[in-house]
């Protein structure tokens, strides 16, 4: 009798563990899409679109240095 109760308990725990594991979901977002770019001798601009939250980002990179500034963004309606 004890052996049967232990097997039922193990089966129930295994079923619960499989159910809990199946509830784990991974949220995968698409990458930003490059729209356009523009450059002069002193500065370069690039525009990117994020389809997940419908946002356009503008990045600026000066010709002197390795810094990129992507603080400007707007959300589309």
C-alpha positions, 0 to 999 in steps of 0.5 A: 500500500505504501509503495502504491501511494509513493508511486502515485505521489511521484507521478503527481509531482512529475505531472506538476513539474512538467506542467510548470516547465511548460508554462515558461515562455521566452519572449523573442523580439525582432531586431530593429530594421535599418531605414536609411543613412546619411553622412557628411565629412563631419557627422553621420546619421542612421535611422532605425525602426523597431516594429515591436513598439513602432519607434524610429531611432536616429543615431549620430556618429561624429567623424572624430572619435568612436562615440555613437549617440542614439538618444533621439526617438519618436513613436509612430501613431 
